């Protein structure tokens, strides 16, 4: 039995299928172009040099990443113990394959490598902390820690009775230490400020050895400015009846009367502000600094041993600084 084929109908169906396929491709391409143009977050990745359990700083990184996941309803991914250049490169490759377009390096270690590889990933923006390296799609985030240290130093200068104050920091370049020295001297010209450096974020043993030597100098206030050793020193200081200034936040397991205040950095809010800038398309290369005026850095809760009148005065000074950008001795 012979059948006739309606060639006109076949051609019509082919045209319809072609038009539908073309429409799908256009929609997909439009979506991709819109994604690139708007620079919106697709997925967020974070690299940590050590373990997430190593320090308060690393734990805050994980908390901040979780906050971004909830706030922006986005997927997040992280890798810890990324402590070699090749590990950074492999981790970034893995992130990009997963669709990550905003990568946080949770520390200064990542800056140099990010700058070296950034041009290979023009659709990714790289963030890291406390460095001077940057590129077209690499931003270094810094905190105005000098002013933070200054006001903490004022508290130490006010509260010392022996006029011997100590500071132990991971590195000499940390601006909060210079600020701490200036603030303590501004408040109390009679104070001797003893400063030592570990030259390592991780070495708790050396940090404790330096503390033991410091404790022989009649100190009665100490500021341990390091992520990994701060709480250990504050615990020992509390047992030795020595007051302390907390670093990053007030330690939970220490007598609250012994922690005069803390130099707080709101890491979670920092991550959020960066992500918002990225979403708006105004996250620029270079060095991005957050301070008191951004409500990112602040003095933590005061010990009840700090006179209330002095607390009020210091809070007033901080408000003046927010408005003028000038520390007390500069006004």
Buried (B, 14 or more C-beta within 10 A) or exposed (E): EEEEEEEEEEEEEEEEEEEEEEEEEEEEEEEEEEBEEEBBBBBBBBBBBBEBEBBBBBBBBBEBBBBBBEEBEBBBBBBBEBEEBEBBBEBBEEBBEEEBBBBBBBBBBBBBBBBBBBEEBEEBBBBBBBBEBBBEBBBBBBBBBBBBBBBBBBBBBBBBEEBBBBBBBBBEEBBBBBBBBBBBBBBBEEBBBBBBBBEBBBBBEBBBEBBEEBBEEBBBBBBBBBBBBBBBBBBBBBEBEBBBBBBBBBBEEBBBEBBBBBBBBBBBBBBBBBBBBBBEEEBEBEBBEBBBEBEBBBBBBBBEEBEEEBBEEBEEBBEBBBEEEEBBEEE
